[in-house]
Amino acid sequence: MDKGQLLLENQLCFSLYRLSKLVVSKYRPILTSLDITYPQYLVMIVLWEFKEVSVKELGERLSLDSGTLTPLIKRLCLKGFIDKKRSSKDERIVNISLTDKGQALKEKALSVPQEAACSSNLEIEKVIQLKETLDQLYKQLS
């Protein structure tokens, strides 16, 4: 048995974990000026694209469970960026939608991806390639 397989430096999971923490930390100062956290930013990205989604659909898109989503949604509602209401067609479905304030935040957020990408000092082609590789790995593992 090769004992090298149990070295921390040889663990793909640790490399991904460490990188994820670092990338999110690069977003933190950028998003602070928008008064949102990184997970809240992800919720807003989905809503900027779709305007309204059910909580279930939001969870599926972000790979988050309702226990994680509920406090995110609550805080974004309190900040006035989103509204939450039950569907008129099926009251079991809770829909989340943008408010005018949430839509206006999109304009302020347009520079976030570029600012975050610039902190990596990678060429854009390498960033795109890395994202494609990570997406492919996610699909294969799920």
C-alpha positions as CSV (number, residue, x, y, z in Angstrom):
1,M,0.0,0.0,0.0
2,D,1.4,3.4,-1.0
3,K,1.4,5.7,2.0
4,G,1.6,8.7,-0.3
5,Q,-2.1,8.5,-0.9
6,L,-2.7,9.6,2.6
7,L,-0.6,12.7,2.5
8,L,-2.6,16.0,2.7
9,E,-0.7,17.5,-0.3
10,N,-1.9,14.6,-2.5
11,Q,-5.6,15.1,-1.7
12,L,-7.7,16.6,-4.5
13,C,-10.5,17.3,-2.0
14,F,-8.1,19.4,0.1
15,S,-6.8,21.4,-2.9
16,L,-10.4,22.2,-4.0
17,Y,-11.4,23.1,-0.4
18,R,-8.4,25.3,0.1
19,L,-8.9,27.0,-3.3
20,S,-12.6,27.5,-2.6
21,K,-12.0,29.3,0.7
22,L,-9.4,31.5,-1.0
23,V,-11.6,32.4,-3.9
24,V,-14.5,33.3,-1.6
25,S,-12.1,35.5,0.5
26,K,-11.2,37.4,-2.7
27,Y,-14.9,38.2,-3.2
28,R,-15.5,39.3,0.4
29,P,-14.1,42.9,0.1
30,I,-15.8,43.4,-3.2
31,L,-19.2,42.2,-2.0
32,T,-19.0,44.1,1.3
33,S,-19.4,47.4,-0.6
34,L,-22.7,45.9,-2.0
35,D,-23.8,44.9,1.5
36,I,-24.1,41.2,0.6
37,T,-22.1,38.0,1.4
38,Y,-20.8,35.5,-1.2
39,P,-23.8,33.1,-0.7
40,Q,-26.2,36.0,-0.9
41,Y,-24.4,37.1,-4.1
42,L,-25.1,33.6,-5.6
43,V,-28.8,33.9,-4.8
44,M,-28.8,37.3,-6.4
45,I,-27.1,36.0,-9.6
46,V,-29.8,33.4,-10.0
47,L,-32.5,36.1,-9.5
48,W,-30.9,38.6,-11.9
49,E,-31.1,35.9,-14.6
50,F,-34.6,34.5,-13.9
51,K,-36.3,37.4,-12.0
52,E,-38.4,34.9,-10.0
53,V,-37.8,31.3,-8.9
54,S,-39.2,28.9,-6.4
55,V,-37.2,28.1,-3.3
56,K,-36.9,24.5,-4.6
57,E,-35.5,25.6,-8.0
58,L,-33.1,28.1,-6.3
59,G,-31.8,25.3,-4.1
60,E,-31.3,23.0,-7.1
61,R,-29.5,25.7,-9.1
62,L,-27.1,26.5,-6.2
63,S,-26.8,23.0,-4.8
64,L,-28.1,24.2,-1.4
65,D,-30.6,22.6,0.9
66,S,-33.5,24.6,2.4
67,G,-31.8,24.8,5.8
68,T,-29.0,26.8,4.2
69,L,-31.3,28.8,1.9
70,T,-33.8,29.9,4.5
71,P,-31.5,32.2,6.4
72,L,-30.0,33.6,3.1
73,I,-33.5,34.4,1.8
74,K,-34.5,35.9,5.1
75,R,-31.5,38.3,5.2
76,L,-32.0,39.3,1.6
77,C,-35.7,40.0,2.3
78,L,-34.7,42.1,5.4
79,K,-32.2,44.1,3.2
80,G,-35.0,44.7,0.7
81,F,-33.4,43.0,-2.2
82,I,-35.9,40.2,-2.7
83,D,-39.6,39.3,-1.9
84,K,-40.8,36.0,-0.8
85,K,-44.4,34.8,-1.3
86,R,-46.5,31.7,-1.8
87,S,-47.6,30.7,-5.2
88,S,-51.2,31.6,-6.0
89,K,-51.4,28.3,-8.0
90,D,-50.0,26.0,-5.3
91,E,-49.5,27.4,-1.7
92,R,-46.9,24.7,-1.0
93,I,-44.6,26.5,-3.4
94,V,-42.7,29.6,-2.2
95,N,-41.4,32.0,-4.9
96,I,-38.6,34.4,-4.5
97,S,-38.4,37.5,-6.7
98,L,-36.3,40.6,-7.1
99,T,-37.5,44.0,-5.7
100,D,-36.6,47.2,-7.5
101,K,-33.7,47.6,-5.0
102,G,-32.5,44.1,-5.8
103,Q,-32.7,44.9,-9.5
104,A,-30.7,48.1,-9.0
105,L,-28.0,46.2,-7.1
106,K,-27.3,44.3,-10.4
107,E,-25.9,47.5,-11.9
108,K,-23.5,47.9,-8.9
109,A,-22.5,44.2,-9.2
110,L,-21.6,44.2,-12.9
111,S,-17.9,44.7,-12.1
112,V,-17.7,42.0,-9.5
113,P,-16.7,39.1,-11.8
114,Q,-13.9,41.0,-13.4
115,E,-12.6,42.4,-10.1
116,A,-12.5,38.9,-8.7
117,A,-10.9,37.4,-11.8
118,C,-8.2,40.1,-11.8
119,S,-7.1,39.0,-8.4
120,S,-6.1,35.6,-9.8
121,N,-3.6,37.1,-12.4
122,L,-4.6,34.2,-14.7
123,E,-5.2,34.7,-18.4
124,I,-8.9,34.6,-19.2
125,E,-8.4,31.5,-21.3
126,K,-7.0,29.6,-18.3
127,V,-9.8,30.7,-16.1
128,I,-12.4,29.5,-18.7
129,Q,-10.5,26.2,-19.0
130,L,-10.3,25.7,-15.2
131,K,-14.1,26.4,-14.9
132,E,-14.9,23.9,-17.6
133,T,-12.7,21.3,-16.0
134,L,-14.3,21.8,-12.6
135,D,-17.8,21.7,-14.1
136,Q,-16.9,18.4,-15.9
137,L,-15.6,17.0,-12.6
138,Y,-18.8,18.0,-10.8
139,K,-21.0,16.3,-13.5
140,Q,-18.9,13.1,-13.2
141,L,-19.1,13.0,-9.5
142,S,-22.8,13.8,-9.2
